[in-house]
């Protein structure tokens, strides 16, 4: 069982057919579906044939019910607490080369509390993947730390993704680095901007640090693992696909470079299609 704790939200992905015009119209593809880094990670884990469990909080609304139902249909076991806040939403604007900009309303997921957790949810969890989005704000941050303790207590591994350079800078790179040094996750994923924002060499924060390089592949212990060339359509969720494939391969006994080789292939497939999930 591979689990993650964090956001399950509504993604509204907008892909314009050309440059946007100020105060005017532009035709675009508009797609609506499930999103959230923790949820996307679990969806990719399930698509790879692994058991996946998502621990989250959604609103007691039709959006939350639909999102839970959809990801369950994709093979993910969902432990969803219902809150009075609305289910969160993210608007994703896709550029002509697959670049993405985000506008978000975090909603209910950010208010997952320690008392919402059940120790049984973490029994049999071999790895817990924690997006840094789940570590930046309370009460979700304390809840994620409790989930890590429960996982470690059961013999499971911890994986962390730094998630966002902007949020990391706002939170404080040195602050998060100190917290990660205490946790010492087995796996740590970061983009180049996120790695720079934390301000500390990743090698001192995790057993296996991985830097995601987009179309150039990734770095593992300074060794670059190249990615196959594909036509980028939408990069949304590609980092989650990468992390899911890496974690699954690593748990199955692959060396870090072998796991990275598997991860860049899965991420390349994700970039070549629209949407954040398989």
Secondary structure as UniProt FT lines:
FT   STRAND          2..5
FT   STRAND          9..16
FT   TURN            22..23
FT   STRAND          28..35
FT   HELIX           37..47
FT   TURN            48..49
FT   STRAND          52..59
FT   HELIX           62..73
FT   TURN            74..75
FT   STRAND          76..83
FT   STRAND          87..94
FT   TURN            96..97
FT   STRAND          100..107
FT   HELIX           108..111
FT   HELIX           114..116
FT   HELIX           119..122
FT   TURN            123..124
FT   STRAND          127..131
FT   HELIX           132..134
FT   TURN            138..139
FT   HELIX           140..153
FT   TURN            154..155
FT   STRAND          157..161
FT   HELIX           165..171
FT   HELIX           173..183
FT   STRAND          185..191
FT   HELIX           192..198
FT   HELIX           202..204
FT   STRAND          206..212
FT   HELIX           214..216
FT   STRAND          218..220
FT   TURN            221..222
FT   STRAND          223..225
FT   TURN            236..237
FT   HELIX           238..251
FT   TURN            252..253
FT   HELIX           256..271
//
